[in-house]
Amino acid sequence: METLRLFKALTRDQRNTFLACFLGWALDALDFFLLTFVFSAVAQEFGKTVPEVAFGSMLTLMFRPLGALLFGFLGDRFGRRIPLMADIIFYSVIELLTAFSPNFTMFLILRALFGVGMGGEWGLGASLLMETLPTKARGLFSGILQQGYAFGFLLAAIVYWLVFPNFGWRGLFVAGAAPALLVIFIRMRVPESPSWQRQKVARDRTRLAPLVRQHWKLFVYAILLMTAFNCMSHGTQDLYPTFLQKQCGLDVAQVRNVSIIYSLGAICGGTLFGALSQTWGRRRSIIAAAAVGILLIPAWIFSPSLGMLIAGGFGMQFMVQGAWGVVPVHLNELSPAEMRGTFPGFVYQLGNLCAAPIAVVEAKLAESFPTAAGGVGYAKSLGIVTLLVFLVLITLAAVGREKRGIEF
């Protein structure tokens, strides 16, 4: 099996780096998703509404670009490894402090600061891993790395199940400080990026602003591309549980089960398309996943039975995250060498910021499509927005550049 052969071909340092970067991203996602399980409990304690608490998650997303820029800049100047350790410690401490929030204002401040840490982790981890791996293994491990986000969601569901009944929402955030222990492993077992070490002298003389001016067209293209990517993921995920509850009439347990199944589809799709991108090419893999995703829209939202709906959800997230599996390697290959610590994470998080209103747009549009029973037509809204986003993503991928296999 090719996957097993590639993994066995890695050196011990390369395997340790992969494990550290994957867990860093997965545990970062774990800490983010813990709040989504306890909106109601937090709202009740502070005397707020659920939308007011959900604003805490929005603050996290809004501050992610700042973290990507700050820690990315440090990664380009001082190496990937030490800023990555600092970032993991930072977001773990903020998560722990959240458990002891004395009031709602402090709670929101801490969620904004957590966004800074969350924004910094992905870019540093992705650049460290892509610069450490052999060229032929980048596609596969890019796909696996990106699915750390879906894995983090599954971990959050398990932690919620184990901790919340006995220790409440504050106990969840105490448990969320555990990623800090990963720093010990990185300190002892993970070496610095060999690519960064080779170019250290050139980097010490480099300034960020001139590089941005020199590559501004690439920055604009990458931000547009990542806006489309984030619209695709958030547009198919954020409002989907509401659609299952309100329009399909599923209970909480059924929604949970469907969510777990399509998360598994996401992990499988990201891994497969990441590996395929090594032979198909990055852009062709993105286009293929998006094109099949278009064909799956009817099964995803218009299936007449629960079984078909589950299959449609699995298939949709298989393709959505299949396209996403190409992102870590594609952005790192497109990045100017002097700013590979900054560029991938920064454009990723700016795209995420631009895509933040997508769920609101879908919810407003759904009100224009009342159902026969007098409810809100989430299915039509999700279908229209998702189709448009897929078409935009295909167009952007088709006209963009590709540097598959470039040596770092």
N, C-alpha and C positions, 0 to 999 in steps of 0.2 A: 504494500500500500504506500502510495507516494507521500502521504502525510506523515506516516510513521517513519519512513526513510529520511525525510527532511529533518524530523525532530531528532532522530538518532545521529544525524550528521552534525548537529550543533555541538560546539564545545561546551564545557561546563559553565564558563563565564557567559556564553550566549544564552544558555538555558536559564541561568539565574537571572539574567537581565530580562528575559521574556516573562518569567514568573513575577518578578518585582513590578514590572510595568503593567502587566495584566491586573495584578491584585491592587495596584495603586488606583487604577481607573475603576475597577469593580467596587472597591471600598469607598471611593469617592461617590460613586452612584448610590451605594447603600446609604450613605449619610444623607444624600439629597432626598431619596425616596421615603425615608423614615417619616418625614413630616407629612407626606401625602396620605399616610395611613391614619393620622391622628388629628386631622383638621378639626373634627367635631370636639374631641377631648380638649384640645388647646383652646378652642373658642369658648367652651363652657367654663374653663378655669379663669380665663381673663375677662369673661363677660363680653365677648365679641361675637360677630357673625362668622360663618364659615368663609364667605368671600374675603372678609378682612384678614383672616388667618392665611388664606390662600395667597394673599398679596405678599406674604413672606417668601413663598416659592418664586413669585415673580421678581422680587428683589434679588434673590439668588441668581436668577438668569440674567438680570440687568447688569450685575456687577462682575459677571464672568469675563467679559472682554478686558476689564481692568486687570484682573489677575493674570490673564493670558499675556498681556503686554508687559506687566511688571516682572513676572517670573520668567517669561520668555527672554526678556532683555538680560536678566541675570544668568540665564542658561547660556546665552551666546557669549557673555563676557567671562563667566567663571566656571563653565562646564555644566553638563546636564545633571550630574549626580548630586552635588551638594545642594543646588537650588531645589531639586526634586525632594530631597529629604526635608529641607526647610519647609517646603510647601505642604508635605504630608503632616508634619508636626503642627503647622499652623491650622490647617482645616480640622485636625483632630481636636486640638485645644478649643477651637471655636465651637465645635460640636459639643464638647463637654460643658463649656460655659453656658450653652443654650439650655442645658438641663437645669441650671440654677437661675434662670431668668427671673428677676424679681417683679417685672411688670411687662406689659405688652410692648412698650416702646423699646426696651432693651432687647426683647425677643426679636423685633424687626431689625434692629441694628446688627445683632449677631448673625441673622440670616443673610444680611447684605455682606458682612465680612466673610461668611462662609462661601459666598459666591466668588469672592476674590481668590480663595484657596481652590475652589472647584475649577475655576477658569484656568488656573496655572498648571494643574496636574496633567491634563491631556496632552498639551503641546510638548512639555518636557519628557513625558513618558514615551510618546510616539517618536520623537526625534532620537532619544536615547536608544530605543529598540531598533528603529530602522537603520541607524548608523552602525549598530553593532552586528546585525544579522548579515549573513551572506546574501548577495543579490538575488539568487534564485529562490530564497526562502521568504522574501519580503511579502509577496502577495498573500500567501497562506497565513502568516502570522499577523499581517495587517487585519485580515478578516477576523481572526480570533481575538486580537486585541480590542477591536471596536465593540465586540459583543460582551466585553466586560461590563458595559452599561446595562445590558439585559440581565446578565448574571447578578449584577448589583441589585436589580429589582427583585429577583428571586430571593437573594439573601435578606433583603429588607422584609419581605413577606414572612420569612422564617423567623427573623429576629422579633418582628411584631407578634407573631403567634406565641413565641416562647416568653417574651419579656412583658409585653403590655398587660396581660391579665393580672400579673402579680405586682408590677412595679409602676404601672401607669406610663404616661407619655414621657415624663422626665427620665424614667429608667431607660427608655429607648435611646435617648441622647447620651446617657452615660455609656451604654454599650457601644454607641457610635464613635466613641473615642478610641476604640481598639486599633484602628489603622495605624496609630502612632507606633505600634510595635513593629510594623513593617520596616521602619527606619533602621532598626537593628540589623535586619537581614540585608538591607541595601548597603549599610556601612561595612558589613563583614564580607559580603559575597559578590557585590556588583561593582565592576570596574567602570571607569570613566569611558565615554564614547571615544573609540579610537579615531574616528573622523575628526572630532573636535580637537583632540590632542595634536593631530597632524597639522591642523590649520590654526593653532592657538596664536602664533605670532601675528598672522594676518588679522585675526579677529581683534587683538588688542589695539590695533590701529584703526579699527573700523568704527564709524559713527552711524547711528540708526537713521537719522533724518535724511542724509544723502542717499542711502540705500532705498528708502521709501520713495524718494523723488525719482530715482533711477528706474525703479520697477513698479511705478504707480499703475500702469495698465494691468500688470499681473495681479496686483492687489485688488483692483476693482473687479476683475474677472473672478478671482477666487472668492471674494465676498459675495458676489452674485450667485456663484455656484453653491456656496455653503448656505446662502439664504434659501435657495431651492431645496437643498438637502434637508434643512431643518424644517421647512414648511412641509416636506413630505413626511418626515417622521412624526412631528408634533401634530400635523393635520390628520394622520391616520391613527394616532394613539390617544391624544388628550381628551377628545370628546367621545371616543368610541365606547368607553364604559357607560357614559350617560345614554348613548344610543341604545345600548343593550338593556339598560334599566327601563328607560322611559318608553321607547318605541317597540322593543321586543318583549318587554315584561319579564325579564329575568330577575331572579332574586339575588341577594348578595353572594351567596355561595356559588351560584351559577356564573356570575360575572367574574368571581375570583378564579374559578376553574378555567373559563375561557381565556382569561388574561394570562394564566400560567402556560396554557397550551400555545398561545400565539407568541409568548416570550421564548419558548423552546424553538418555535419556527424561526424566530429572529436569529437565535444563536446558530442554528443550522445553516440558514441562508447566508449570513455574514461570513461564516467559515468557508462555505463552498465557493461563493463568488470571489472572495479574496484569493483563494487558491487558483481559480479559473483565470483571474486577471493576469496571472503570471504568463499564461500562454495566449489568451484572447486579447490582452491589452486592457489598460485601465478604463479608457473611454468606452470601448465596446462592451465591457462587462457591465458598466453603469447603464448604458443604453438598453442592453438586453434585459436586465432586471426591471427597469422602469417599464419597458414595453410589455413584458409579461404581467407586470402589476396592473396595467390598464385592462388587460383581458380578465383579470380576477376581480375587478370592481363589482360586477353583478353578484358573484358568489359571496363576496365580502359583506355586502349590506342588504341584498335583496333575497337571500336564501329563505325558503319557506319553512325549513325545519332547523332545529338546534344543531343537529349533526352536521348539516351542510354549512351552517353559519360558522361552526367551529373550524371546519375544513377551510372555509373561505378566509377566516381570520389567520389561521396558520399560514396559508399560502401568501396572503398579502404581506404579513410581516417577514416571511421568508424572502420576498422580493425587495421590500423596503430596506431591510437590514442587509440583504445581499448587495444592494448598491452601496450602502454605507460601509460595508466591509472593505471596499476599495479606498475609502477616504484617507486613512492614515498614511498608506504608502504613496498614494497619488499626490497628496499635498506636500509630503516630504520630498518627493522627487521633483516637483515643480518649484520648490522653494530655492531662493538664492542660498548658496552654501554658507555665506557669512551670517545669515539670520535664520537658520533652520530651527533654532530654539524658539524664535519669536513668531515667524511667519505662519506655520500651520495652525498653532493654537489661537493666534490673534484673529485670523480670518475666519476660523471655525466659530469662535465665540461672537464675532461681529455678525456673522450670518445668523447665529442663534438669536441674537438681540433683534435683528430685523424681522425674524420670523415669529417673534413672541406673540403678536396679536392674532395668529392664525386661528386659534381655537375660538376667540371672540368673534372673528369674521364668520366662521362656520356656524356658531350659535345664533348670530343675528340673521344670517341667511336662512337658517332652518325655520325661523318664524314666518318666512314668506311661503313655506310649503306645508300648510296644515294638512294633517292626515284625515282620513274619513271618520275617524273616531274623535276628531277635534283636538288631537295632540299636535306636537311640533314635528315637522318632517325632517328629522336628523339625517335619514338615509339619503335623500336627494341632495342635501347640502354637502354631506361628506363626499358623495359621488362626484358632484360638479367640481368642488375644490380640488379633490385628489386627481381627477382627470387633467385639469389645467396645470397643476403642479408637475405631474409626470411629463406632460408635453414640454413645459419650460425646462425641466431638468434634462430631457433628451436633447433639446436644442442646444443648451449650454455645453453639455458634454460633447456634442458633435462638432461644435465650432472651436472648442478649446484645444490646448496643446497637450502633449503627452511626452514624458521622458522615462518611459518604462525601462528599468534596468540600468539607469545612469549610475556610475560609480560615485560613491561618496568619499 
